[in-house]
Amino acid sequence: MQKTVRKVLRAVANYDPGYYDMYADPNEAFFGRLYLEWILHHAAEAGIRSPGAVLDAGCQTGRLAVPLAQEGFRVTGIDTSGFALRRAKHHAKIAGVTLTLEQGDIAEVLVDHPALAV
């Protein structure tokens, strides 16, 4: 019964007390900033700059997708969890940015949307 209640809460209320939301966890913000700094540094070295496109495979709840969108990138996030993607959409809305979110396995999504791989 508990599993059914949890599924309903996730699907209807976008809530699951047992789900670890790295974006929402203030303790993870420090690491998120480090990762973002590292990504931006290496992207710039590779000539990838805002408003370029970024694909965040396994984006979870938008831990990196939202900050990258705040930096001006066009971000597509892919994750297998519909719940995580709903949370990412919520975080993006609160942050005032737009994300393109796709649910599924990365390989399957890229077969259906090959332009994302470019």
N, C-alpha and C positions, 0 to 999 in steps of 0.2 A: 504494500500500500504506500509506503514512504516514497518509493521510486515513482509511482504515479503522481503523487502530490508534487514532487520535485519537478517532474516533466511539465505539469500544468503551470506551476509557478514560472518556470523558464519560458514557456511558450506564450503565456497570457500576460503575466506581470513583468516579464523581463527581469526576473529576480531569482537568484539562487544563492542562499547564504553560504553554501559550501564551495562556490566557484571562486577561484583565485584570479581577481582582475588586476593584472600588473599595472595597468594604466591608472587605476583608481587608488592603488596602494601608495601612500606618501613615502614609505620607506624605499620603494622602487624608483622614485623620481630621480634620485641621485644617479642611479645606474642608467636610467633612461637618457639623462642629459649626457653622460659619458658616451653612450652608444651613438647618440645623435651627433655629437661633436666628431667622433671618429668617422661616422658615415659621411658627414658633410665634408670633412677634410679629404677623404679618399675620393669622393665623388668629384670634388673640385679638381683634384690632381688628374682625374680621368676626363675632365672637360664637361662633366655633368653638373649643370647649374639650374637654378630656378629660372624659368618656369618649366623645366624639363619634366619628363614623366618618370615615375618610380613605381616599381612593382614590389609590394611587400608580401612575400609568400609566407604564409603562416602568421598573419597579422594579429591574430588573437583579438584583443579588445582595442587595438589601435595604439598600443604603447609607442611605436615608432611612426606609424602611419599618420597619426594626428599631428605630432610635432613637425614631420616633414611637410605636411600640407600647410602648416602655419609658416613654414619657411618659404612657401610659394610654389612648391612642387605639385604637379598633378599626380595624385597617388591612387593606385589601384591596390586594394588589399584583398588577398585570397585566404580563406580559411575553411576547414571542413565543418566547423561549428557554427550553426545558424545563431545560436545564443551569443557566442563571442562577437559575431558580426553585428547583431542588434546592439550590443554594448558599444562596439566601435562606432556605430552610427550615432548613438546617443552622445558619446564623448565628443565626436566631431561636431555635432550640433551645438553642444555647450561651448566648444572652443571657437565656433563661428567659421568652420572650414567645411569643405566638401570632399568626400571620399567616394570613389567608385569601389563597391564591395561585391565580390563574387564568392559564392559558396561552392566548395567542392575540392577535390584533390587537385593539386597544382598541375599535374600532367594532363588530367582530363580537361581542366579549364583552359589550358593553353592550346589544346587540340581544338576546342570550340571557339577560342578567341586568340588566334595566332598573333594578332597585332600586339598583344600585351607583351610578347616575348621580345619585341624589337626595342 
